C-alpha cells in the first residue's frame, strides 16, 4: 500500500505492542522499545544469547525500522552488533528470514518477530547464506570450526550497553 | 511442484500469470472443485525450514567464494529469482470498482482464445454485472469480504447487521484458541465492526448511502486491509480449529500452512482459504458462495464451470431462500459477479408494512381448502350482486380481490419484483410486500377445486357498467395502473362471468375491415395492450377467407 489514509494507525498499534511487551516481556530480549519517545517508528532491541549453544552469553543490539504501512508491511530489522551466523550479513547486519519478507503476517508483532530471530540463532540454514564463510564451514560438516568461530565473535563483538551504540 | 524452478512460483500476483494456467492440478478426494494455483513461496527447498528466505544474488557476486555450487546457471537463476521476488506487478484501477455490465468482459475477450470468447459471450445472459477487484494479490480475499458485506446489505435488515457483529465477535474464541493476540486482532476486527455499524446506521437513516459507504471503505487501503486481515485470521483460526477437515489437503502441517498461505500479508487466496472462509463466515449466515471459473477448461461445453458452497440449516437441510455471493475467477485473479436479481437497491427491498395483510391471510385460510358459504363470507358475496351494498364494497374489496381469485396469479406479476428492481418504479416498494401475500395463493391453488359457482360469486364488479366505481383500495393504487383490482394484470374473462352477463354488450367492434382486424389496434389482436382473447373468433377469421391472414396464422 502506497499510502494509508490514517497515518496514526501504526502508532496506535505500536503503543499497544509496547504496553503488551512491558507487561509481558520477551525472555529472549534484554530490552525492546523506541529509540526515542518522539520517534515511535524506530525501535531498538537487545537480544540475549541462547544458553547451551555457541551463542551462549552473547548480546546483540538490533535496529528496528517500522514502515508507515505497518503492520501490513514488516519491520526492517538489522543486527547492529556484528553476529557470526550463516543467515545474517556480518557487515550490514541484514537478516535472511522469510518472516521479515514474504511470509510476514499482520498478526505478528515486533516482539514475536524478535522471538523468531532468536530462534534463527539455533536453526541456521546454511543453504541460503548471507555469511558464506560460516555457512561453508557448516556445509563441509566442520561443526567444531564453526562453533569456535561463532564463540569467538559472540565474545568479541558483545554488545555492552548504550555506551557503545 | 517442488522441483519446478522456484523462479516461476514467485511473484505473488495476479493478472493472468501464464505459468499458472498450465499447472497440473492435483485433485484431493472430497474436494470437487479445481485447486487454485497457490503462489507457493519460492524459498522452499527440500528439507524446508520456515525461517529462511531464498538465495541471494549477492552471495554469488559479492563473496569471494568459488566452488561447484556457484555455477553460472545458479547465478543466473539467483538473479532471476531476485528479479522475480522484487517484481511488483503494475496494478491499476480502484481496489474495488463500480458495478458494470458483463458485456464489457465479452468485449475484453473478443480477440482472445476461442474458449474464452465462447464463455464470455454467454456470460451476460446469466450474469448481468460484474465488479473488478484490483489484482494486487489480495483480490480473492477482498472479493469475498466485499461481497459478504454487500450481501448483508441486500437483506436491508439492520438487525441482521447487528447479529453479524455479535456472531463475528463470538468467533474470537477461535482466534484466541489459535494463538492470536487479542490486542493484535482487535485492531482489524474493529474496522470490520465499524463498517457494519456504519452500514447499519445508513440503513436506519434510509439515506440510500450504504452502497457508497461500503465501496468507499473497501477503497480505503487502510480499512480494506484491516478487514481483509481480519477475514484471513478468521479463516486461519477456522482451519486450525478443524485440523482434521483440512490436514489431508495440505502439504505442510496446519500451523505452517496457515502462516504461509492464509495469514501472510502477501498471499493469494487458494481453494483451502476459500473453503475456510465459506465455512467460517459465509455459510453460517445462510449465504451461498459461488465461484465461476473462467478458464480454458472444457468441462461443460460453453458453460463456465461453477463451484457452489451451499449453506445448510442447522438440521442439515438445504435452506430455502438464500443470498448468493458470486466470484468470477480468471487464472490468478478474482472479480465479483452478479445476476440481475442480486442487484436490487436495498431501498426497494425494504419491507413495508401492509395494513390489509392480516385479513387477507385469514380469508385465504378459510377459503382455499373448500369454500363453504358462511356468515363470515356471505356478506362479501352479497356485495358482488350488482346494485347491492354499493357503499360496503370499498372496505371489503381488498380481501376479495386476492383470496377469491379463481385463477392462478400470473407468474410475471411475482417475478418482476426482484428481477426488474434495477429500474425502480414508484410501485416497486409495495410490489415486494405484494409478493408476500400472493405467494400463499400461488402455493394453494394447486389443490384448489374451483367450483363453478364461485366464479359468479367472486366476480368483482369492475366490469359492471352501471355500478358506481368502487373507491380504489389502497393496495390497488400502489400496485400501479397495469394491475386491475382482481389481483392480476388481466381483467376477468367473459367466460368467468355469469351466463348472460353483458350479453347486451357488443363484443365485436362495429367496423371490421380486414386491415383493422389484423392490426394491433384491434383488441382481438394479440399485440393490442388491451388484448381481449374472447373477441378473437377463429371462425370469423377463416370465414373471411383472407389469404394473407390465413397464411400468417398457419405458420
Interface residues (C-beta under 8 A of the other chain):
Chain A: X1 X2 X3 X4 X5 X6 X9 X12 X13 X16 X17 X20 X71 X72 X73 X74 X87 X96 X97 X98 X99 X100 X101 X102 X103 X104 X105 X106 X107 X109 X116 X119 X120 X123 X125 X127 X128 X129 X130 X132 X136
Chain B: X12 X41 X42 X43 X45 X49 X50 X51 X52 X53 X54 X55 X56 X58 X59 X63 X65 X85 X180 X181 X183 X184 X185 X187 X188 X220 X221 X222 X223 X225 X229 X233 X259 X260 X263 X264 X265 X266
